[in-house]
């Protein structure tokens, strides 16, 4: 049971992280030089969530023996 919960949480983290990174890249074009910290925060948040998803999925066994 805990394995499915771990996988589901990792997928949610990956989806939110990827959306944050895409939002950061897209908003980088439309910000002034004084507001560059906003896409940087979104990018850092997205990268952290994607790292959490990798850590959660690292030890998951995807097959039964």
MODELLER restraints for C-alpha pairs under 7 A, 6 or more apart:
rsr = mdl.restraints
at = mdl.atoms
rsr.add(forms.Gaussian(group=physical.xy_distance, feature=features.Distance(at['CA:6:A'], at['CA:56:A']), mean=6.51, stdev=0.5))
rsr.add(forms.Gaussian(group=physical.xy_distance, feature=features.Distance(at['CA:7:A'], at['CA:57:A']), mean=6.63, stdev=0.5))
rsr.add(forms.Gaussian(group=physical.xy_distance, feature=features.Distance(at['CA:10:A'], at['CA:53:A']), mean=4.32, stdev=0.5))
rsr.add(forms.Gaussian(group=physical.xy_distance, feature=features.Distance(at['CA:10:A'], at['CA:56:A']), mean=5.93, stdev=0.5))
rsr.add(forms.Gaussian(group=physical.xy_distance, feature=features.Distance(at['CA:10:A'], at['CA:57:A']), mean=6.61, stdev=0.5))
rsr.add(forms.Gaussian(group=physical.xy_distance, feature=features.Distance(at['CA:11:A'], at['CA:53:A']), mean=6.83, stdev=0.5))
rsr.add(forms.Gaussian(group=physical.xy_distance, feature=features.Distance(at['CA:13:A'], at['CA:49:A']), mean=5.34, stdev=0.5))
rsr.add(forms.Gaussian(group=physical.xy_distance, feature=features.Distance(at['CA:13:A'], at['CA:50:A']), mean=6.29, stdev=0.5))
rsr.add(forms.Gaussian(group=physical.xy_distance, feature=features.Distance(at['CA:13:A'], at['CA:53:A']), mean=5.65, stdev=0.5))
rsr.add(forms.Gaussian(group=physical.xy_distance, feature=features.Distance(at['CA:14:A'], at['CA:49:A']), mean=6.36, stdev=0.5))
rsr.add(forms.Gaussian(group=physical.xy_distance, feature=features.Distance(at['CA:14:A'], at['CA:50:A']), mean=5.00, stdev=0.5))
rsr.add(forms.Gaussian(group=physical.xy_distance, feature=features.Distance(at['CA:14:A'], at['CA:53:A']), mean=5.62, stdev=0.5))
rsr.add(forms.Gaussian(group=physical.xy_distance, feature=features.Distance(at['CA:16:A'], at['CA:46:A']), mean=6.96, stdev=0.5))
rsr.add(forms.Gaussian(group=physical.xy_distance, feature=features.Distance(at['CA:17:A'], at['CA:45:A']), mean=6.97, stdev=0.5))
rsr.add(forms.Gaussian(group=physical.xy_distance, feature=features.Distance(at['CA:17:A'], at['CA:46:A']), mean=3.76, stdev=0.5))
rsr.add(forms.Gaussian(group=physical.xy_distance, feature=features.Distance(at['CA:17:A'], at['CA:47:A']), mean=6.23, stdev=0.5))
rsr.add(forms.Gaussian(group=physical.xy_distance, feature=features.Distance(at['CA:17:A'], at['CA:49:A']), mean=4.97, stdev=0.5))
rsr.add(forms.Gaussian(group=physical.xy_distance, feature=features.Distance(at['CA:17:A'], at['CA:50:A']), mean=5.23, stdev=0.5))
rsr.add(forms.Gaussian(group=physical.xy_distance, feature=features.Distance(at['CA:18:A'], at['CA:46:A']), mean=6.18, stdev=0.5))
rsr.add(forms.Gaussian(group=physical.xy_distance, feature=features.Distance(at['CA:20:A'], at['CA:42:A']), mean=5.58, stdev=0.5))
rsr.add(forms.Gaussian(group=physical.xy_distance, feature=features.Distance(at['CA:20:A'], at['CA:43:A']), mean=6.28, stdev=0.5))
rsr.add(forms.Gaussian(group=physical.xy_distance, feature=features.Distance(at['CA:20:A'], at['CA:46:A']), mean=4.84, stdev=0.5))
rsr.add(forms.Gaussian(group=physical.xy_distance, feature=features.Distance(at['CA:21:A'], at['CA:42:A']), mean=6.53, stdev=0.5))
rsr.add(forms.Gaussian(group=physical.xy_distance, feature=features.Distance(at['CA:21:A'], at['CA:43:A']), mean=4.98, stdev=0.5))
rsr.add(forms.Gaussian(group=physical.xy_distance, feature=features.Distance(at['CA:21:A'], at['CA:46:A']), mean=5.20, stdev=0.5))
rsr.add(forms.Gaussian(group=physical.xy_distance, feature=features.Distance(at['CA:24:A'], at['CA:39:A']), mean=4.43, stdev=0.5))
rsr.add(forms.Gaussian(group=physical.xy_distance, feature=features.Distance(at['CA:24:A'], at['CA:40:A']), mean=6.89, stdev=0.5))
rsr.add(forms.Gaussian(group=physical.xy_distance, feature=features.Distance(at['CA:24:A'], at['CA:42:A']), mean=5.47, stdev=0.5))
rsr.add(forms.Gaussian(group=physical.xy_distance, feature=features.Distance(at['CA:24:A'], at['CA:43:A']), mean=5.47, stdev=0.5))
rsr.add(forms.Gaussian(group=physical.xy_distance, feature=features.Distance(at['CA:27:A'], at['CA:39:A']), mean=6.36, stdev=0.5))
rsr.add(forms.Gaussian(group=physical.xy_distance, feature=features.Distance(at['CA:28:A'], at['CA:39:A']), mean=5.94, stdev=0.5))
